[in-house]
Amino acid sequence: MGSLLPSEGQQPAYAQLYINDPDTALAARTARNPNLNPVIMSDLQAMLHDTHPYVPLYKQAYEILCEKPPEE
């Protein structure tokens, strides 16, 4: 599994998007996939947030990461 945070200067992708605000994540997914229907993308994102067991884990991992001092 890759990093929870994108590299400096890079946009978040894949699992990194689960820690973002849903609207921000949807905008990033839509920008990376301009040929896909944004309404369907929104519906799929909502379904994933409601049912995928890793979504809360990614958010919890991000919260823990934010609480740690930068040197750790």
Beta strands, then each sheet from edge to edge (+ up, - down):
end
